[in-house]
Structure formats: C-alpha cells, structure tokens
C-alpha cells in the first residue's frame, strides 16, 4: 500500500476546513471556578498561619531581648558592688522594689540611682531590688519587669553574688 493514494485527499482541503467542535456538559463548566476558590481558601489559610508564626517570633524576640537586658543590668550592679565592698557591707546598697534610692553624693547612692534609672528605661516597667547578707558577705540582685501589659512584675531575674 502506497501513501500516494491518501495524500491527494489530504491536500485537497477535505480535511483542512473541518471545524472542531467541543461539547461541554454543564457540570464540567464550573469545575475550574471551584478549583480556583478552593486554592484561594488554602492560600489564605497558609498566609494567616505564616503571619501568626511571624507575630509569635517577634514577641519571643522581644522577651529574649528584655531578659538579656536584665542579665546585663544585674551583672553591671554586681561589678559596682564588688568595687565598693565596704559600702555594701555597711548597707548602702540595700534597695527594695518600688523604692527610690536614697539621694546623696556617695558612690553607692550614685550607683543605685543610675542603675534604677537604667532598669526603668531599658525594661518595660522595670524595677530592681538589692538585699545584702553582711555576715555571709552575699548579695542578691533582683530585676523584674512586665512581660505583658496586664501584669506587674511578671518576669524577674535573680543574681546572687559573693562579695
């Protein structure tokens, strides 16, 4: 069988001018719209999930930053107290929460007022306290701050030092 017999009928136009018609049923016409709506819902849910994770990460970063500031401030006061050991033993560095440091020109009062100012500036509603055990030559430095706006002193850091 030779193909020459079929080629003239292909080139004559008998097969070139045919219209191709597709028949769609009504049930398959809206299928792509449903697919688009489902994918839109899935994308919306994933975007909302991503945003909530981002918000939580930002909040945790803020808490970690506050904690690192508290640690730094506690060690700063510990070094100041080690440099002025006699004043610590005499009770000049004792401070209660929500108490203002005693005004004066001594090194201890300047250290306390500068430290409390730094604590209240760097931490949200930050406050500090220092208690001294002169007999055992130990001191406890406590820093507290708020983690959220509803609680007062919801987070704290305690540093115990030997003098």
Buried (B, 14 or more C-beta within 10 A) or exposed (E): EEEEEEEEEEEEEEEEEEEEEEEEEEEEEEEEEEEEEEEEEEEEEEEEEEEEEEEEEEEEEEEEEBBEBBEEBBEBBBEBBEEBEEBBBEEBBBBEEEEEBEEEEEBBBBBBBBBBEBBBEBBBBBBBBBBBEEEEEBBBBBBBBBBEEEEEBBBBBEBEBEB
